[in-house]
Amino acid sequence: LFFNITRRDFVGKSKEDTSMFKTLYDYDIYPKVFPVGKAVDITVKALGEHVRFEGEYKITVHRINSGNVYDPATAWNHTDYTVTAGADNTLRFTYTAGEETEHYVRIWKEDKRVVQLAVYALNPDLACRIPLHGDFHMHTCRSDGREDPGIVCANYRKYGYDFMPITDHHRYYPSLEAIADYAPADPFLTILPGEEVHLPLTDVHIVNVGGTFSVNGLLESSWNFKDKGSDLKYRSLDGKAPDMVPMDEYKRQVEEIMNSEDCADCPENVDKRSYAVCLWAFRKIREGGGLGIFAHPYWISDLWQIPEPYTLYMLKKHPFDAFEVLGGESYYEENGLQTSLYYEEYRRNNVFPVVGSTDSHGSTEHNPIAHTSSTYVFARKNEREDIVSAVKDGYSVAIDTISKEYRLVGEYRYQKYVAFLMDNWMPIHDRVAAMDGEIMREYYEGEADASEVAFMRRKSEALFQKYFVTE
């Protein structure tokens, strides 16, 4: 019996295989996630007459981290229930979890196991947050991507994103365009303002997500200015932004940073002026309430996009808010080495937040790397400020879906939780998101109205309320 108890019915969700576990087609369990120490009423519902509950059942709830399969005395450290099926094809019981971990819910009929489901208990700091799936680096046809901002947003909602920015090269205004496209409909998908920042005197790519004004747009050399000029409606989310900076003044400010204590220990093999520009950019991003991301240093653009001594110094000092540990390419030299560096720094007690991004330049299946990486963020709300602050506070995990089997990068505690979500929550969530994304696309193309988008928003909100107890 022990050797027949396994975590999965078959290989779990991957980029190629988006099937749910067979158990999720036949049975629903809710809530799936709840606080440690809270008595929670749990419902198991049989989804169809072919699996109908009738009569009396035994339920055993096991902590995944307890016991040894070779030692029944500890393996059977569980909570037992005897439950009679309700007329609505459900079993109900009240459970109080004693520690943060995954718990298996095993249902028995006359000593034969009917099904195993899973729930997760969280400590208070995490239980008050909801898991949001998204991305922090995406391009449209306003720079070097394929589709326009409105289409990219609809397509990635269909793929299961709860939030996303548009981060076109040199340009902030395409993200404002995407926000405006859907503002009348107010979809569940949170569209964040953003841009990929490219500044004079450095080749480093920096991503600004959630900032209320454009950092590119502060300089007349940017394409944001060349395309749209200095008008605030093209370089600000709220109509407020610092004055534009003349090139001479920009160089003076960079020089001032170069000669400050912030650059005093800059090694000889690191371009001090370039690093000072990065400091200038990250400060401006924070001034606008944004998330400053150090992007893809091991991207091979002829050679590594950033010299390795520079990358190592940047990670040591980490003036950024988050490190794009997983980027948009599928080769090991980018994502694998960046992951190794993250854990090397972690071993030295140099800990910083991480994100995973597609760096997408095409949002359809015709882009073979459209789904290489993404991020789970644990935020209090699906809103701009909450998402940004959650990442800054370290509540994020990068997800590698380059190969068939997913991989996770980040804090061990959060990895365990995300592994549970990938198997037990994401397939259910993604079915609703796929419908929502299709309605968003129809709305954008004039084939659906705002009320249909609002209906899907309520449906998405209800899904989170059903499966997550946050109080």
N, C-alpha and C positions, 0 to 999 in steps of 0.2 A: 504493500500500500504506500509506504513512504516513497519508494523510488518512482511511483507514478504521479507524484505531486510535483508539478513543474510550474514555472512562472507563466509560460506562454502556451497557448493552444497551437500556435504556429508562428513563423517569423513575423515580427511586428512591423509597424508602419515604417516605410522608407520612401525615398524619392520615387522609386519605380513602383512600389507596391503600397497603395494607399488604402488597402482593405482594413476594415476593423477586425479585431479579434472576433471569432465566432460567438463567444459569450456575449459580446456587446450587441450583436444582432438579436439574441434571444432573451437577454435579461438586462434590466436597467437597475442601478443602485444609486440612491441619492439621500442625502448629500454625499459627495465623494470626498470632500475636504472640509475639515472642521478643527476647532481648537482643542489642544490637549486640556484635559480636566473638565471639559464641558459635557454634560449629559445631552446626547444628540439622538433624536428620533430618526432611525434609518429605515428606509423603505426599499425593499427589493421587489421589482415588478417583472412578471413574466410577460414577454412581448409576443403573445399569440397563443392560440389554442394548442399548438403542438408542444408547448412547454408549460402548460397550465399547472398552477399550484392547486393541489387538492388535499385536504386533510392536514395532518400534523407533520411538522418537520423539525429536525434538530439543526441549529445553527451554531457553529464554532468560529470565534474570531481570534486570530493568531497574529501576534507581532512578527513581522518578517525577520527581525533581528534577534529573535529569541529561540532557544532550543537547538538541538542537534539531532539530525535525522537518525543517528545511530543510538540515541539515548531517549527512549520514549518518555522518560520521566521529565525531561526538559522540553522535548519536541511538542509535547501536548500541554504546554503552558498556555492556556487559552481561556476565553470566557464562553460559557455555554448558555444556550437558550433553547427552549422548546416553544415553538410558534405554530399557531393554527392559521391556515391560509384564509385571507379575507375574500369576500365576494367579488372584489375588484381585482382578483388575480395577483394579490400582493402578500408579502410577508413583512411584518413590522416588528422592530425591537429597539430598545434604547441602550446605547453604548457610551461609555466614558473611557476615553483613551488615557493611559497613564504616561505616555511618552511620545515624543515626535518620531514617527516612523510610518512606513506603510503597514497596513494591516490586511491580512487575507480574511475574507468572509466566505466560509465554506458551508454549503447547505447540503444536508444529508436527509435521505428518505430510507428508513429501515436499514441503517448502516451502509447504505450505498451513497457515494458522493454524487450529488446532482450537478453542482456547478461550484466553481470558485470565482469570486469577484474580489475587488480590492478597493480600499479607501485609504485616506492619508490623514494623519493627525499632525498639526503644526503648533509650535510654540507661539506665544502671543505676538511677537514682533513680525512674524510671517503670516500668521492666521488673519491679520487685519488687512491683508493685501490680496489682490487678485492677479492671476498669471496672465500676462498679455503677450501675445506673440507678434513679432514685427521685425523691422529692419531699419537701419540707420544710414543707408547709402544707396541712392537710386537715381538713375538718369532718364531723361526723356528726350524727345526730338528737339527740345529747346537748346540742347547742347549736342552730345554725340550718341544719344539713345535713339530708339526706333519709333516709339509711339508717343502721343501727346500726353500731358500730365493727367487729364481726366481719365483716359483709357488705362494708363498705368495703375492708377489708384483702384479702379474697378477690377482689373485683372488680379492684382495682388490681394484684394479682399476675397476674391474667389479662391485664392490659394490658401486662405486661412489667416491673413494678417488682421490684427486688431488696430494696429497703428503703423504709420510709415511717414517719412518725409519725402519730399522731392529735393534732391541735392545736386542740381545740375552744375557743371563746371562753370566757374566765374559768375554764376547767375543765381540770384535769390528770387527774382520775380516769378519764375515758373512755379515755385511752391505756393506763392500767393494766388496764382491762377488756379491751381488745383483746389485750394481751400475755397476760393470764390465759386468754382464750378458746382460744388456740392453744398455750400452754405445754406441755400434755401431748403434743402431736403434734410440736413442735419443727420447724416448716416452714423451708424455705430463706429465705423472706421474713423480713427482720429488721424487727420492729415496734418503733419507738423510742418512748419516753415523750415527751410533749410537751404544749404548751398555747399558746394565743394569750393573751398577757399584757395585761390591761387594768387599769391602776392609777389610783387617785385622783390628781388634780392634773395629769393629762396626757391628751391624746387620741391620742397616738402608739401604734400597734399594734406590739408586739414579739412575736416568736415564740421560744419556748424549746423547743429540740429536743435530746433526749438528757440533759437535766438529771435528776439523781436525786431532786429534790424540786420541789414546785410553788411557783412564785413568787406566783401568784395566791393560793394557799392559805396564805400567810403573813399575810393580812389577813382580818378577819371580814367586810369589805365584799364579798368575792368570792363568786361563785356556787359556787365549789368548797367554801367553808365553809358557805354557806347550804344547799347540797344535801346535804353529807356531814359537816359539822362538822370538828372538829380531829383526828379519828382518822388516825394516820399511814398506815394502809393505803390511804387515799384521796388522800394527798398526798405519798407517797414511794415510790420504786421499791424501796429496800432497807431500809425501816423506820427510816430516819434522816432528820431534817430539823431545821433551826433552829427555835427556839421561835417561836410566832406573835408578831407585832408589833402592840401596841395602836396605835390611830390617832394618839394624841398622840405616841408615840415615833416612829412612821413619819414624821410631819410634822417632828419634830425632826431626824431623820437626813437628810431631804431638805433641810432648811434648812442643815444643816452642810455638805452637798455644795455647795449654792448659794454659800456663803461661802468655799469652798475655791479653790485655784489651778485646779482643773479647770473652773471656770466663770468664771474671771477675765476672759477675753476674749470672753465671750458678748455678741453685738451687741445693741443696744437693740431691734431689730425681731425678736428671738428671745426667746420666753418662757423665762427662766432657770430658773424653778421646774419647768416641764415638762421641760426638758433635764436637770435634776438628778434628776428621777424616772427618766428613761431610764438615767442612769448607775447609779442604785440598782438598777434591774432587771437591767442587763447584769452587774453585779457579783454579784448573787445567782445568776444563771444560771451564771456561771463557777464560783461556789462549789460548785454542784452538778454540775460537770463537763459542763455543757451548751453548746450552740451558740446564741448570742444573735443573732437575725436582725432587722435593720431592714426592716420590711415595707411594701410598696406605697405610698410617699409620694405617688405621682401617681394613685392610685385616686380617681376622681371620685365623691365622696359628697356630692352637691349641688355642692360645690366640691372642689378638690384636698383630699385628706384631711389633708394637712399643708401649712401655708404654705411657699411656695418658699424664702424666706430661712432658715427653720428646716431644711428639707431640705439646702440647700447647706452650712449650718453643720455639720449632722450628718455629711455626707459628708467635709467638711474634717477634722473631728476623729476620725471613725470609731471611736467607742467600742464599736461592735458587732463581732461576729465575722465576719458575712457580710451582704452586701446582697442583698435579694430584687430583683434587677435585672429579672427577668421575673415577673409576677404572674398573677392568675387572670382578668383581663379580656382582651378581644380588640381593644380600641381602641388606636390609636397613642399617644394622650396618656398612657397609663400605661406600657406596655412600651417603646415607641419612645423616649420622652423619658428614661425611666430608663436605657436603654441609652446614649443620647447623653451623659448625665451621667457614667456610669461611664467612658466613654472620654475625656471632658473631664478628669476627675480623673486618669485614667491618664496623660494627656499632661503633667500637672503633677507626675508621679512620686508621686502619691498612689494607691497600689495597695492594694486590699483584696479578699478573696474574694467571689465571687458565687454565688448559687444561683438556680434557676428553680423556680417552684412553681405548681400549679394553683389554690391556694386553693380547693380543690374543695368544693362543697356538694351534690354528687350524683355517684355513682360509676357510673351506667349511661349508656347512649347517649342517654337522654332529657334529660341535661344537655348542652347544646350546647357548653359550654366546659369539659367534664370533662378535656380533654387539651391545654389551651393551652400549658403549659410544664412542664418537668421539669429534672432535673439528672443529669449524669454525675459521679460521684465516683470518684477513683482511690485506693482504700484497700488496705491490706495484707490485711484480712480483712473479711468481711461481718458485722461486729459493731459494737455501739453506739459504743464508745470509739474504734475505728479510723475509723469514718465521721466522727465529730465532729472528730477530730484532723486527718484528711485535708483537710476543708474549711477548718479554721483555718490549715492550712499552705498553702492555696491550690490544692489539687489538685481543682478542680471546674470544670465548664463548664455554663452554663445553656443549655437547649435550647428554642427557640421553635418550636412546631408550631401556631401560630395559623392560618397560611395553608397552602396545599398544599405549598409548598416549605419545608423546615425551615431555621432560622437558628440560629447559635451565638453565644454571648457569653462572652468570657473570654480567657485567654492564647492568643496565636496558635499557639504550639506545641501546646497541648492541643486547639485547634480542629481542626487538621489530623488529629490522631489520632482525635477523635470523628467527623469526617466519614468516615473509614475505617470506624469501628465501626458507624455508622448504616447504611452500605451493605452491609457484609460480615459483620457479627457480629449486629447486633440482630435481623434477620429470623429467623435460626436460633435465637437465644436466646428470642425471643418465642413461638415455636411451643411450646417446652417450658414456658415460663412460663404460657402459656394453659392447658395441661393441668394444671399445678400449681395454678393458681388455681381451676380447676373442682373439683379434689379438695379444696382447702381449703374451698370453699363447701359441698361435700357433707359434709365432716367437721363443719363448724360447724352444719349442719342435722341432724346425726345419721345421715347416709346413707352415711358412709364412716368407717373407723376410723383410728387413729393410724399403723398400719403402712403404709397407702396414702400418707399424707402423708410418712412417712419414706422411702418408695421414691422419691417425687418429689424429695425433698431430695437423695438420693444421685444421682439422674439429673442434677439441676442442678449439683451439685458436680463430677460427672464431665465435664459439658460444659465448664466452666471449665478443668479439668485437661487436657482434650483440646486446646483451642484456644489456651491461654496458657502459655508457658514463663516462670516467674517466678524461676528460680534459674540 
